[in-house]
Amino acid sequence: MSKNRVSDAGAKVISTFIEKSELLETLQLHWNKIRSKGAMRIAKAIKTNQTIQILDLSFNSFGSGAVRKALISDDLKKEEEVAPG
């Protein structure tokens, strides 16, 4: 699905597919036009998917660090919950 001008609207459809797929192992979405909103949708969908092993989202338009901060903060919350008190 690379180099197809996938936008945030397309990312929404793809995220639904990711959530429901039980066979998807590789997803290549490089060189599209996915912005931060679409990236967040895909990130949330990937959290529920148990089969994706390879994911390429390079050369998109995620924009500022807002997406990175949201993903990092979710990881930190997990670490805090798992770590012994």
C-alpha contacts under 8 A as a table, 3 or more apart, distances in Angstrom:
res1	aa1	res2	aa2	distance
1	M	4	N	6.24
1	M	27	L	7.73
1	M	28	Q	6.05
1	M	29	L	5.41
1	M	30	H	7.85
2	S	5	R	7.98
2	S	28	Q	5.87
2	S	29	L	4.50
2	S	30	H	4.93
2	S	31	W	5.84
2	S	32	N	6.37
3	K	6	V	7.77
3	K	29	L	7.48
3	K	30	H	6.54
3	K	31	W	4.87
3	K	32	N	5.40
4	N	31	W	7.64
4	N	32	N	6.02
5	R	31	W	7.53
5	R	32	N	4.60
5	R	33	K	5.40
6	V	9	A	7.65
6	V	10	G	5.30
6	V	11	A	6.76
6	V	32	N	5.12
6	V	33	K	5.47
6	V	34	I	6.19
7	S	10	G	5.14
7	S	11	A	6.13
7	S	32	N	6.92
7	S	33	K	4.85
7	S	34	I	4.63
7	S	35	R	7.06
7	S	38	G	7.24
8	D	11	A	4.80
8	D	12	K	6.23
8	D	33	K	7.51
8	D	34	I	5.27
8	D	35	R	6.13
8	D	37	K	6.37
8	D	38	G	4.29
8	D	39	A	7.75
9	A	12	K	5.22
9	A	13	V	6.83
9	A	38	G	7.26
10	G	13	V	5.22
10	G	14	I	6.18
10	G	38	G	7.97
11	A	14	I	4.89
11	A	15	S	5.90
11	A	34	I	6.81
11	A	38	G	5.06
11	A	39	A	7.35
11	A	41	R	7.06
11	A	42	I	6.63
12	K	15	S	5.17
12	K	16	T	6.52
12	K	38	G	6.34
12	K	41	R	6.38
12	K	42	I	7.44
13	V	16	T	5.30
13	V	17	F	6.50
14	I	17	F	5.00
14	I	18	I	6.16
14	I	42	I	7.40
15	S	18	I	4.93
15	S	19	E	6.22
15	S	41	R	6.07
15	S	42	I	4.93
15	S	44	K	7.98
15	S	45	A	5.38
15	S	46	I	7.81
16	T	19	E	5.20
16	T	20	K	6.40
16	T	45	A	7.10
17	F	20	K	5.27
17	F	21	S	5.85
18	I	21	S	5.31
18	I	24	L	7.47
18	I	42	I	7.79
18	I	45	A	5.91
18	I	46	I	6.61
18	I	49	N	6.48
19	E	45	A	5.11
19	E	46	I	6.94
19	E	48	T	6.01
19	E	49	N	5.70
20	K	49	N	7.75
21	S	24	L	5.89
21	S	49	N	7.33
22	E	49	N	7.46
22	E	50	Q	7.33
22	E	51	T	6.38
23	L	51	T	6.30
24	L	27	L	7.40
24	L	51	T	5.90
24	L	52	I	5.74
25	E	51	T	5.33
25	E	52	I	4.08
25	E	53	Q	5.25
25	E	54	I	6.39
26	T	52	I	5.84
26	T	53	Q	6.10
26	T	54	I	4.68
26	T	55	L	6.01
27	L	52	I	7.38
27	L	54	I	6.25
27	L	55	L	4.98
27	L	56	D	6.49
28	Q	54	I	7.82
28	Q	55	L	5.78
28	Q	56	D	4.72
28	Q	57	L	6.59
29	L	32	N	6.53
29	L	55	L	7.70
29	L	56	D	5.73
29	L	57	L	5.04
29	L	58	S	7.41
30	H	56	D	5.77
30	H	57	L	4.67
30	H	58	S	4.76
30	H	59	F	5.59
30	H	60	N	6.53
31	W	57	L	7.68
31	W	58	S	6.58
31	W	59	F	4.78
31	W	60	N	5.62
32	N	59	F	6.92
32	N	60	N	5.30
32	N	61	S	7.87
33	K	60	N	5.30
33	K	61	S	5.80
34	I	37	K	7.86
34	I	38	G	5.63
34	I	39	A	6.48
34	I	60	N	5.45
34	I	61	S	5.60
34	I	62	F	6.46
35	R	38	G	5.48
35	R	39	A	6.11
35	R	60	N	6.87
35	R	61	S	4.75
35	R	62	F	4.26
35	R	63	G	6.52
36	S	39	A	4.89
36	S	40	M	6.11
36	S	61	S	7.15
36	S	62	F	4.31
36	S	63	G	6.10
36	S	64	S	7.86
36	S	66	A	7.81
36	S	67	V	6.18
37	K	40	M	5.25
37	K	41	R	6.49
37	K	62	F	7.94
38	G	41	R	5.12
38	G	42	I	6.27
39	A	42	I	5.13
39	A	43	A	6.06
39	A	62	F	6.58
39	A	67	V	7.42
40	M	43	A	5.01
40	M	44	K	6.18
40	M	67	V	6.51
41	R	44	K	5.27
41	R	45	A	6.26
42	I	45	A	5.04
42	I	46	I	6.12
43	A	46	I	5.15
43	A	47	K	6.50
43	A	71	L	7.96
44	K	47	K	5.32
44	K	48	T	7.15
45	A	48	T	5.50
45	A	49	N	6.56
46	I	49	N	4.98
46	I	50	Q	7.96
46	I	52	I	7.62
47	K	50	Q	7.94
49	N	52	I	6.59
52	I	55	L	7.14
57	L	60	N	6.60
62	F	67	V	7.48
64	S	67	V	7.24
65	G	68	R	5.16
65	G	69	K	6.12
66	A	69	K	5.18
66	A	70	A	6.28
67	V	70	A	5.21
67	V	71	L	6.32
68	R	71	L	5.23
68	R	72	I	6.04
69	K	72	I	5.11
69	K	73	S	5.99
70	A	73	S	5.23
70	A	74	D	6.36
71	L	74	D	5.21
71	L	75	D	6.42
72	I	75	D	5.07
72	I	76	L	6.18
73	S	76	L	4.99
73	S	77	K	6.18
74	D	77	K	5.16
74	D	78	K	6.42
75	D	78	K	5.14
75	D	79	E	6.33
76	L	79	E	5.03
76	L	80	E	6.15
77	K	80	E	5.10
77	K	81	E	6.18
78	K	81	E	5.15
78	K	82	V	6.16
79	E	82	V	5.18
79	E	83	A	5.85
80	E	83	A	5.34
81	E	84	P	7.96
